[in-house]
């Protein structure tokens, strides 16, 4: 007989159903796997045979053919071990013929039959629910994560293949898994009150948080750029349940969920400037989400921005605009969500001291030009707020902590976000429109039409400073956020003036 067992393979964060077909037939003893398996799947043959041997179950002297259908989809990962083992046991009569009915199996086998966790249990569970399956069997370590799928899906965590065999035979029942709790939100020991001086930088950070705007900080070493970026997450609103689930899906595929805990805090990713394009975008030999996707609904902080290779920086352009990234492969196009808030920092010159009040700049005009040319115009155009962060005055270092900390700023940010979301809701827009930075086209026109005086000012400024269409529209978004923070329904000239003040930083070589 031919056994049929359901499992999944992942294309990005999207699961695709794979049917494991096992058929014994006469011929030389052999176990072959077909259906476009990668090396990890091919190695399942050895792991499965060893696990069955550990249970005293030897494979018969037959030719055992295993087909992974559909054959034109690449199968990657070790999660095929368990469905292959179950398919073999059904095909050979060691399990009932209906043991795999309306069930999905996922897991890697150790040589002794123990199951070890695999990435992607949460999206697999959601897929099983959506396709009408009733049962999911996963390694015990993945069970609390998978149980978040809810619905009518029964999730069983399996420690050992012997336990699953006993359950499927009806000899000993497994206990359905319960969802893990959301990850505990650890109170941050970082606070905006820690920052001495830099009132302009704090203001820009508040605007960025309130509108979801991208921010570039330019200033000498020690001016507090990294300090400010690290504290930005303390004033962002919490994740909504839908955002938490979507973020957790990405981290599940990356194998980064611990103990079944859903992501409860906005991610903060800060890759080193030596990161490769694949590290940022995702993909690779076995496609995994990159830093941009891991920062989904959170912050992607790139310190020393010009030190990143130009090729790496240019990969930011599409995701900033679209909120996702597409990895093209020979046999598939894989899409990862990547709706992150870009926070970047850089020095004004290679030596770092251009414009410093006390330390002279040692970089030549040519070096400064080459340094700044590492950032393309199209990339800079996509950053809403360009902020000069001056050196901290010595007298400011001895100041007491600021009276206003993260909690007070976060309250204003939350209020501005709520105003924006209510406005989007009135327009009938979906939940992904949660801040002004998301507005495009007709939506932007509907929410950010200036007063006649403001429009005249913006038109004059755009012509004078030769603003691109993208810069023009991003200035409108920032102005809309400024109006929301001020509690103003109309978009007036003062809002536009402040928004335009964040567009460019005029550095000249000394």
Secondary structure, DSSP 4 states (H G I P E B T S, - for coil): -EEEEEEEEEETTEEEEEEEEEEEESSSSEEEEESSB-HHHHTHHHHHHHHHHHTT-PPPSSEEEEEEESTTS-B-SSTHHHHHHHHHHHHTTSS-TTTTTTEEE--EEPTTSBEE--TTHHHHHHHHHHTT--EEEEEHHHHHHHGGG-TT-EEEEESBHHHHHHHHHTSSPPPBP-PPPPPP-PPPS--GGG--S-HHHHHHHHHHHHHT--EEEE--TTSSHHHHHHHHGGGSPPPPHHHHHHHHHHHHHTT---TTPPP-S--EE---TT--HHHHHEETTTTEE-HHHHTTTSEEEESSGGGS-HHHHHTHHHHHHHSEEEEE-SS-EEEEE---EEEEEE-SSSSS-TT-SSSPP---HHHHHHHHTTS-HHHHHT-SEEEE-PPPPHHHHTSPPPSS-HHHHHHHHHHHHHHHHHHHHHTT--TT--SGGG--HHHHHHH-PBPHHHHHHHHHHHHHTT--HHHHHHHHHHHHHHHHHHT-SSB-HHHHHHHHHTS-------
